[in-house]
Amino acid sequence: MIAELGLALLWIAAALACLSLVAGIVYVRTGKDELAALVRPASVAQGVLTAAAFALLITLFVRSDMSVELVVRNSHSLKPMLFKVAGAWGNHEGSMLLWLTILGLSGALVAIFEKRLRKDTLVATLAAQAALSLGFFAFLLFASNPFKRLPVAPPDGQGLNPLLQDPGLAFHPPTLYIGYVGISVAFSFAVGALITREIGPAFARAMRPWVLGSWIFLTLGITAGSYWAYYELGWGGWWFWDPVENVSLIPWLAGAALLHSVSVTATRNALRAWTVMLAVVAFSMSMVGTFIVRSGLLTSVHSFAVDPERGTFLLALMFIYIGGALTLFAFRAGAVAEGKKFALMSREGSLVINNLLLTTILALVLLGTLYPIVAEAMGEKISVGPPYYNKVAGPLALILCLVMVAGPLLSWRKDDGKKLWSRLPVAVLAAMIVLFALILFGGKVGVLPLLGMTVAGLVAVASLAPLWGRNLRRTPLPTWGMVIAHFGVAVALAGMGAESAFIKEKLVAAAPGETVQIADFSVKFAGVKPIAGPNYTAIQGTLIAATPSGASFALHPAARTFPGLMGGPPTETNEAALLTRPGGQLYAVLGQPVTGPDGRADRYQLRLWWKPLVWWIWLGGALIAVGAALSLLGRAQLLEIWRARRARKAQERFA
């Protein structure tokens, strides 16, 4: 009954999306207000019904309803509750319903709260959002039904992929999808503004909170996903340039460019065409990523391997949405004036250079991601790995950081550079100190890590320059947000450089009682013991890591075995153990047993890494998100509203 109700809600929500689309189109063409009055409530109802359908899918997983095919393929009655709930989106169909739910709720929020746009532009925006939803409704209902029932219910399910049985599954996909869908809202705003020719500051101010919000969630999702893969996969790295990692990074790069461009349009009435085009590009990149992950074109721990027919459906949606938006832009290009002029030596000029660099990096990463897929389709197998990305994207990213240093110190419209040159010497001095310290005491350091840490020092000091000479209590939240986000970039860059330059690794076969030296740690292998988890068994090692000061810490890496379900083979995973210290992380993985001459396992493979400042990478990502959140709060004027209310209450008390 629950599955049938969930499917019925999806059909009704799809009908409401169709109503929003048709009513919006007819209203834009005829101006009949009674049609416009239908669009807002239909958008709200669509979002509510889709969310209700998704809640019913979660209920099916919680109840372990084995009459539903999706539950059978991705859950088991003995799974811990967290993984039953998260299992609802740890698969292709469920994750697409999550995507559609966020898409519908976003449209509902726009319909409820957006008051700044002209009525015709708002209706056109909601119609564009409904068009996006309608395509994904069709994909779910005709090609990926999450509520499909089985003729005969099996006694239990096949279980969730053991690599996904981690709390990260509860956080990473929803966060990432909110980011993707936020970009789709910006896309709908751009399409709506193109249709009604309202491309100016008002349109940009309405779009900006959605761009900021989506970019915050994308940043958090990518950061969390990086850390999840880092400790879960046991390979010791924080970014592999996996194709699926790349297709989450590409929309983030486009979103960063859009974020800066829309701010210029909102405050200075410039870069209008840039803003519209970047909104289209950012959503296009999220669609490309969705197609790559779900088309079966590649094999990745992150991907959903599905049949080519579904990939063809997604490809068709991608061409319809992207092609339609680009065609509309081409027809309206003459009406999209760039707005007010500015000099190259200005804050707007620096943001244009910033956007050019971001889009160039985006193009290079996209090329490296797609080229092996295209080559394989033509019968040639080619691998594009980290060396390519490091060589082509790394130097451009460092140049981007240098431009980021200069931009906030320049004036709008035109600048003579005096303020910039007066504040740069301190930052340059900090960079030179870092450079000379690394050359003198750092040993053999690669060129890219050396430049990365040097630029990090420059960015760290320069990011604080906008606060110099200000009353900090009266500094606007967006300024604080910019400072913290740029400082976060410096922190992450320093962590990347230090980890790459000074990482130490040891692979040994150790017997219980043996001690291994790595960096400043003496790591004693105390032994192993069997343990039983809620749905797995494991061999857990105990390592005692001692520092020169005499402090000791216990680490417990484990090798887990998940039983084969429904006749399938058992699955083994490695659970890394991490010791986080101010100077970095000690990372330990327990490998396979090594048998002695008597056939007994008397030693175990141990893989140890010392990763200097590696945790700064994720700290930097968190700071970037915090900075963007402060900017969002400042742009929403919540602090000003709160202060006004306090002042009004104070006046009432003294009246």
C-alpha positions, 0 to 999 in steps of 0.5 A: 500500500505504501509503495502504491501511494508513493507512486501515486504521489509522484504521478500527481506531482508530475501532473502539477509540474505539467500544470505549472509549465503550461500555465506559465508559458500561456501566461507569459504569452497572453498575460492572463493573471488567472493563469499566473495565480495557478503557478505558485500553489502548483509549485508548492504542492508539487514540492510537498507531494514529492517530499511525501513520496520520498518519505514513503520510500524511506519508510519502506526501507525502515520497515524492510519491505522486501516486496519492493525491488529497490529495498531488496537490492539495497537493504537487509533486515539486519542492517543498522537503522542508520544504513536502512534510512541512508540506503534509501538514497544509496542507489540509483533510483532512490538518489534520483528521487532525492534529487527530484525532491530537492528540486521540487522543494526548491521550486516551492521555496522560490514560490513562497519567498521570492518577492523581488522579481517582477511577476512575469519573471517569477512565473517564467522562472517557476515554469522553467523549474517545473520543466526541469522537474517534469523531465526527471519525473518522466525519467523516474516514472518510465525508466527508474521507478523506485516503488516497483514491486516484485511478483514474489517477495524474497525472505530478505534483501541483498544488503547495501554495498559495504563501502557505503555502510558509513555515516558519510552516506547520511551526509555526503549525497544529500549535501551534494545534491542540495548543491546541484539543485541550487545550481538548477534554481540559478539556471531557472532564474536565468531562463526566466530572466531571458524569457522576460528580458529582465536581466539586471541587478534585481534579477541578480539579487534574487539569484545570488542567495541561491547561488551562494546556498548551492555553492556552500552545500557543494563545498561541504559535500565535496569536502565531506566526500573527500574525507569519507573516501580518505578514511574509508577506502584505505588507500591513503589519499584525499583526492584521486582525480577519479572521474566521479570526483571530477564531475562534482568538482566541475560544477563547483568551479562553475559555481565559484565563477557564477558566484563572483559574476552574479555579485558584480551584476547585483552590485555594479550592474555589469557582467550580465551576459557572463552571469546568464551564461555561467548559470547555464554552464554551471547547470550543464556541468551538473547534468553532464556529471549526472549522465556520466555517473548514471549512464554506465560509461565508467566504473567507479566506487562512486558511480551507479552502474545502470543500463545504457537505455537509462543513459540515453534517457538522461542524454536526451534530457541533457540535450533538451535542457542545455540546448534549449537554454543556449538557443534561448540565450542566442536569440536574446543575446542582443538584448543582454547588454553588459551594463556599465563599463569598467577598466581592466585595473578594477575589482570587476576586471580582476573578477573577469580574470578570475572567471576566465581562469576558473572556466579554463580549469573547468574545461581542462578537467572536463577534457581529462574526464571525457577524453578517455570515455570518448577514446574507449568508445572508439576502441582505444583505451587511454588513462588520464591520471593525476599527473595530467591534472596536476600539470595543467590545473595546478599552475592555473590554480596558483595563478587564480590564487594570485588574482584572488589576492589582488581583487579585494584590494582594488576599487570598483570601476577603475583603480590606480593600484596605489591601495594594492601596492601599499598593502601587498608588501606585508603579504609578499614578505610572508610568502618570501619567509615561507619560501626561504624556510622551505628551501633551507629546512624543507629538504627536497620539495617538489616545485608545485608543492613548494609554490603551493605553500608559498602562495598559501602564505601570500593568500593567508596574509593578503586575505586579511587586508580588507579588514585593515583599518576597519572597525571590526564590529561594524564590518559587514558580514559579506566582507567577513565572509570573503575574508574567511573564505579566502583564508580557508583557501590558503589553509587548504592550499597549505595542507595540500602542499605540506601533505604532498611535499613531506608525506612519509610511508612505510609498508611492513609485515610485522609480528605482534610485539614489533615496533615500526618507526615512522616520522617521529612516531614509534608504532608498536604492533600489539596484536590482533583480535576478532570482533563482531559488528552489527552486520559484519565480523572483523580482525581488529589490530591494536597499534600503540603510537608513541611520540618523543615526548612520551605520550602514547596513543592507541589505534585500531585499524580493522579488516572487516568481512561482510557476509554474502547475502542471497547466495553472494560472496562475502565482501572485505573492506579495510577500516583505516585508523587515524591519529590526528595531531596538530602537525598532521595525521598518522594513518594506519591500515591493517592488511593481509596476514602473512603465513610462516613456514608452519602455515600459521599467520604469524605476521600482518601487513601494516601500511603506515603514513605520516601526513603533515598538515593533511587535516588542514585541507578539510579545515580549509574547506569548512572555512570556505563554507563558513565564509560563504554562509556569512556572506549569505546571511549578510546578503539576506540582511538578517542581521540588519532585521535583528538589529532593527527589531532590537532597536524597536523593542528598546524604543517601546520599552522607553516610550 
